[in-house]
Amino acid sequence: MDGGDAVQSPSELSRGGEGRSPLLALDGFSGPLEQLLVLARAHEADLTHLSLRELVAQLTGALEQAVPLAEKADWVVMTAWLVLLRSNLLKPSDPPAQHAAEAEADRLRDRLIELQHMQALATWLEHRSQLGRDVFARGQPELLGITTETTFEVDVIEFLWAALALFDEAGDPADTTEVYRPRWRDLHSIPEARDRILRLLAETSQDLPFEDLVPKASITTDAEVPSDLRNASGWTSTFVASLELAKQGKVVLAQEGFLTPIYVGSAPQGPTGLVSTGQARSS
């Protein structure tokens, strides 16, 4: 142990001599990190005056140097052992607190063992061949800083001329294929149902059952339309038209209960002739 007070630069602290550990310049010690750890384990170094802040600061500067990952892991492990030995000096004298400190020390020791395992794993990873640098996947070319990318450029003018040439080709008959359109069916429409509902309600002052508003079965002019299909069309168009009129406030729909007949009536008019927005009346 010497009492050198000289402060060394980070480049001078980056490497040691024999152990390839960083040189430290601490209060009461100047030398490699490995030597400080050996003296501390042999109880030949006084760690009570060791500044952990300065130790970590100098180790951080050394870790920034371009050295192998395995050596950096060794430095971290040695520093952790110094912190452990320094913390042992802070153990309390009473037994309960000492047991708690020993339990914390055991936990820290387990963490250090895990750190050693991580160090071994880091060394193993460092010596493995890296994909894209030492080995290459099958079919993957070795690119030397060049990125290849395929792009397509379209000349708009040439494209338009080529499109026009397709229409100017001689002997190309015009496409006369008719577009498929379904045949018109002589069925009931919603506008007809709407006019029929308003006309029947205007002829009476009472609510009419929904069945009275449905058009009666008639002989259709289209022989291919079955009678049941036309009857279904009458019921559907009348129901949709009544809902539309009720939404517009021109009629009122009423039903006393579930699965009971539906009654349609004219909406009550207000004093100004506008439709009243009151609730639907029941027949």
C-alpha positions as CSV (number, residue, x, y, z in Angstrom):
1,M,0.0,0.0,0.0
2,D,1.4,3.4,-0.9
3,G,0.0,6.8,-0.4
4,G,0.4,8.2,-3.9
5,D,-1.8,11.2,-4.7
6,A,-1.1,11.4,-8.4
7,V,-4.2,11.5,-10.6
8,Q,-3.9,9.5,-13.8
9,S,-5.9,10.0,-17.0
10,P,-8.5,7.6,-18.2
11,S,-6.2,6.3,-20.9
12,E,-3.6,5.5,-18.3
13,L,-6.2,3.8,-16.1
14,S,-7.5,1.6,-18.9
15,R,-5.1,-1.3,-18.7
16,G,-2.9,-2.8,-16.0
17,G,0.2,-4.8,-16.3
18,E,0.2,-8.4,-15.7
19,G,-3.5,-9.0,-14.9
20,R,-4.7,-6.7,-17.7
21,S,-7.0,-5.0,-15.1
22,P,-7.5,-1.3,-15.0
23,L,-5.2,0.9,-12.9
24,L,-6.8,2.7,-10.0
25,A,-5.8,5.9,-8.2
26,L,-7.7,5.9,-5.0
27,D,-7.1,7.4,-1.5
28,G,-4.5,5.1,0.0
29,F,-3.9,2.9,-3.0
30,S,-2.6,3.2,-6.5
31,G,-2.3,0.2,-8.7
32,P,-4.2,-2.5,-10.7
33,L,-7.7,-3.5,-9.6
34,E,-6.6,-7.1,-9.4
35,Q,-3.9,-6.3,-6.9
36,L,-6.3,-4.3,-4.7
37,L,-8.6,-7.3,-4.6
38,V,-5.8,-9.7,-3.6
39,L,-4.6,-7.4,-0.8
40,A,-8.2,-7.0,0.5
41,R,-8.8,-10.7,0.6
42,A,-5.5,-11.2,2.6
43,H,-6.6,-8.4,5.0
44,E,-3.5,-6.4,4.0
45,A,-5.5,-3.4,2.7
46,D,-7.6,-1.1,4.7
47,L,-10.9,-0.7,2.9
48,T,-12.5,1.5,5.5
49,H,-11.2,4.6,3.6
50,L,-12.1,3.2,0.2
51,S,-14.3,5.5,-1.8
52,L,-16.9,3.4,-3.6
53,R,-18.0,6.3,-5.7
54,E,-14.5,7.0,-7.0
55,L,-14.0,3.2,-7.5
56,V,-17.1,3.0,-9.7
57,A,-16.3,6.2,-11.6
58,Q,-12.8,4.9,-12.5
59,L,-14.1,1.5,-13.4
60,T,-16.8,3.1,-15.7
61,G,-14.1,5.1,-17.5
62,A,-12.1,1.9,-18.0
63,L,-15.1,0.0,-19.3
64,E,-15.5,2.6,-22.1
65,Q,-12.2,1.5,-23.6
66,A,-12.1,-0.9,-26.5
67,V,-11.3,-4.2,-24.7
68,P,-12.9,-7.6,-25.1
69,L,-16.2,-8.3,-23.4
70,A,-14.7,-11.1,-21.3
71,E,-12.2,-8.8,-19.7
72,K,-14.8,-6.2,-18.9
73,A,-16.8,-8.9,-17.2
74,D,-13.8,-9.9,-15.1
75,W,-13.4,-6.3,-14.0
76,V,-17.0,-6.1,-13.0
77,V,-16.7,-9.3,-10.9
78,M,-13.6,-8.0,-9.2
79,T,-15.3,-4.7,-8.4
80,A,-18.3,-6.6,-7.0
81,W,-16.0,-8.5,-4.7
82,L,-14.4,-5.3,-3.4
83,V,-17.9,-3.9,-2.7
84,L,-18.8,-7.1,-0.8
85,L,-15.7,-6.9,1.3
86,R,-16.2,-3.2,1.9
87,S,-19.8,-3.9,3.0
88,N,-18.8,-6.5,5.5
89,L,-17.1,-3.8,7.5
90,L,-20.4,-2.1,7.9
91,K,-22.1,-5.1,9.6
92,P,-23.8,-4.2,12.9
93,S,-22.5,-5.6,16.2
94,D,-25.9,-6.8,17.6
95,P,-26.8,-10.4,16.7
96,P,-30.3,-9.7,15.1
97,A,-29.0,-7.0,12.8
98,Q,-25.9,-9.1,12.1
99,H,-28.1,-12.1,11.0
100,A,-30.1,-9.8,8.7
101,A,-26.8,-8.4,7.3
102,E,-25.6,-12.0,6.7
103,A,-28.8,-12.9,4.9
104,E,-28.3,-9.8,2.7
105,A,-24.7,-10.9,2.1
106,D,-25.8,-14.4,1.1
107,R,-28.3,-12.8,-1.4
108,L,-25.5,-10.6,-2.8
109,R,-23.2,-13.7,-3.0
110,D,-25.9,-15.5,-5.0
111,R,-26.1,-12.5,-7.3
112,L,-22.4,-12.6,-7.8
113,I,-22.5,-16.3,-8.7
114,E,-25.2,-15.5,-11.3
115,L,-22.9,-12.7,-12.6
116,Q,-20.1,-15.2,-13.0
117,H,-22.5,-17.4,-15.0
118,M,-23.4,-14.4,-17.1
119,Q,-19.7,-13.8,-17.6
120,A,-19.1,-17.3,-18.8
121,L,-22.1,-17.0,-21.2
122,A,-20.8,-13.7,-22.5
123,T,-17.4,-15.3,-23.2
124,W,-19.2,-18.1,-25.1
125,L,-21.2,-15.7,-27.1
126,E,-18.2,-13.6,-28.0
127,H,-16.3,-16.6,-29.5
128,R,-19.3,-17.7,-31.6
129,S,-19.5,-16.9,-35.3
130,Q,-21.9,-14.0,-35.9
131,L,-24.5,-14.3,-38.7
132,G,-23.9,-11.8,-41.4
133,R,-20.2,-11.3,-40.5
134,D,-18.5,-14.7,-40.1
135,V,-21.2,-16.9,-41.6
136,F,-24.0,-16.2,-44.0
137,A,-27.4,-17.8,-44.4
138,R,-28.1,-19.9,-47.5
139,G,-29.0,-17.7,-50.5
140,Q,-28.1,-14.5,-48.8
141,P,-25.4,-12.6,-50.7
142,E,-22.6,-10.9,-49.0
143,L,-23.4,-7.2,-49.4
144,L,-20.5,-4.8,-49.1
145,G,-22.3,-1.7,-48.1
146,I,-24.6,-1.8,-51.2
147,T,-28.3,-2.1,-51.0
148,T,-30.1,-3.5,-54.0
149,E,-33.7,-2.7,-54.6
150,T,-35.9,-3.3,-57.6
151,T,-38.1,-0.4,-58.7
152,F,-40.5,-0.1,-61.7
153,E,-40.9,3.1,-63.6
154,V,-43.9,3.6,-65.9
155,D,-43.8,6.0,-68.8
156,V,-47.3,7.5,-68.7
157,I,-47.2,8.8,-72.3
158,E,-46.2,5.4,-73.6
159,F,-48.8,3.7,-71.5
160,L,-51.6,5.9,-72.9
161,W,-50.4,5.3,-76.5
162,A,-50.4,1.6,-75.9
163,A,-53.9,1.8,-74.5
164,L,-55.2,3.7,-77.5
165,A,-53.6,1.2,-79.9
166,L,-55.8,-1.5,-78.4
167,F,-58.9,0.4,-79.6
168,D,-57.5,1.2,-83.0
169,E,-56.7,-2.4,-84.0
170,A,-58.4,-3.3,-87.3
171,G,-60.7,-6.3,-87.5
172,D,-61.5,-6.3,-83.8
173,P,-65.2,-6.6,-83.6
174,A,-67.0,-4.6,-81.0
175,D,-68.3,-6.3,-77.9
176,T,-72.1,-6.5,-78.3
177,T,-72.7,-8.8,-75.4
178,E,-75.8,-7.7,-73.5
179,V,-75.5,-7.0,-69.8
180,Y,-77.6,-9.4,-67.8
181,R,-80.6,-7.7,-66.3
182,P,-83.3,-9.5,-64.3
183,R,-86.8,-9.4,-65.8
184,W,-89.3,-6.9,-64.4
185,R,-91.9,-8.4,-62.2
186,D,-95.3,-6.8,-61.8
187,L,-95.2,-6.5,-58.0
188,H,-96.5,-4.0,-55.5
189,S,-94.2,-1.0,-54.9
190,I,-93.7,1.0,-51.7
191,P,-94.8,4.3,-53.2
192,E,-98.1,2.7,-54.2
193,A,-98.6,1.3,-50.7
194,R,-97.8,4.7,-49.2
195,D,-100.4,6.5,-51.3
196,R,-103.0,3.8,-50.6
197,I,-102.5,4.1,-46.8
198,L,-102.9,7.9,-46.9
199,R,-106.0,7.6,-49.2
200,L,-107.8,5.0,-47.0
201,L,-107.0,6.9,-43.8
202,A,-108.3,10.2,-45.3
203,E,-111.7,8.5,-46.1
204,T,-112.3,7.6,-42.4
205,S,-111.8,9.0,-39.0
206,Q,-111.1,5.7,-37.3
207,D,-108.0,3.6,-37.1
208,L,-107.9,0.8,-39.6
209,P,-106.5,-2.7,-39.1
210,F,-103.3,-3.3,-41.0
211,E,-105.0,-6.1,-43.0
212,D,-107.5,-3.6,-44.5
213,L,-104.6,-1.6,-45.9
214,V,-103.0,-4.6,-47.7
215,P,-104.1,-4.8,-51.4
216,K,-106.5,-7.6,-52.2
217,A,-105.3,-10.5,-54.3
218,S,-105.7,-9.8,-58.0
219,I,-104.8,-11.4,-61.3
220,T,-101.3,-10.2,-62.2
221,T,-100.4,-9.1,-65.7
222,D,-97.2,-11.2,-65.5
223,A,-98.1,-14.8,-66.0
224,E,-94.8,-15.9,-64.5
225,V,-95.4,-14.2,-61.1
226,P,-97.1,-16.7,-58.7
227,S,-100.1,-15.3,-56.7
228,D,-98.5,-16.0,-53.4
229,L,-95.4,-14.0,-54.4
230,R,-97.6,-11.1,-55.3
231,N,-99.5,-11.3,-52.0
232,A,-96.2,-11.4,-50.1
233,S,-95.2,-8.3,-52.1
234,G,-98.4,-6.5,-51.0
235,W,-97.9,-7.3,-47.3
236,T,-94.2,-6.3,-47.5
237,S,-94.7,-3.0,-49.3
238,T,-97.6,-2.0,-47.0
239,F,-95.6,-2.8,-43.9
240,V,-92.5,-0.8,-45.0
241,A,-94.7,2.1,-46.1
242,S,-96.5,2.2,-42.8
243,L,-93.2,2.3,-40.9
244,E,-91.9,5.1,-43.1
245,L,-95.1,7.1,-42.6
246,A,-94.9,6.5,-38.8
247,K,-91.3,7.7,-38.8
248,Q,-92.3,10.9,-40.7
249,G,-95.1,11.5,-38.1
250,K,-98.0,11.2,-40.7
251,V,-99.5,8.0,-39.2
252,V,-99.7,6.3,-35.8
253,L,-99.2,2.6,-35.2
254,A,-100.8,0.9,-32.2
255,Q,-100.8,-2.6,-30.8
256,E,-102.5,-3.7,-27.6
257,G,-100.2,-6.7,-26.9
258,F,-97.9,-9.2,-28.3
259,L,-99.1,-10.9,-31.5
260,T,-102.2,-8.8,-31.5
261,P,-103.5,-7.0,-34.6
262,I,-101.8,-3.8,-35.6
263,Y,-103.9,-0.6,-36.1
264,V,-102.9,2.3,-38.3
265,G,-104.4,5.8,-37.8
266,S,-103.8,9.3,-38.9
267,A,-101.5,11.3,-36.7
268,P,-103.2,14.0,-34.6
269,Q,-102.7,17.5,-35.8
270,G,-101.7,20.4,-33.6
271,P,-103.3,23.8,-33.4
272,T,-101.2,25.1,-36.2
273,G,-101.9,22.2,-38.5
274,L,-98.6,20.5,-37.7
275,V,-98.5,16.9,-36.7
276,S,-98.5,16.3,-32.9
277,T,-95.6,14.4,-31.5
278,G,-97.7,12.7,-28.8
279,Q,-97.5,9.0,-28.0
280,A,-99.2,6.5,-30.3
281,R,-102.8,5.8,-29.4
282,S,-104.2,2.2,-29.0
283,S,-107.4,1.2,-30.6
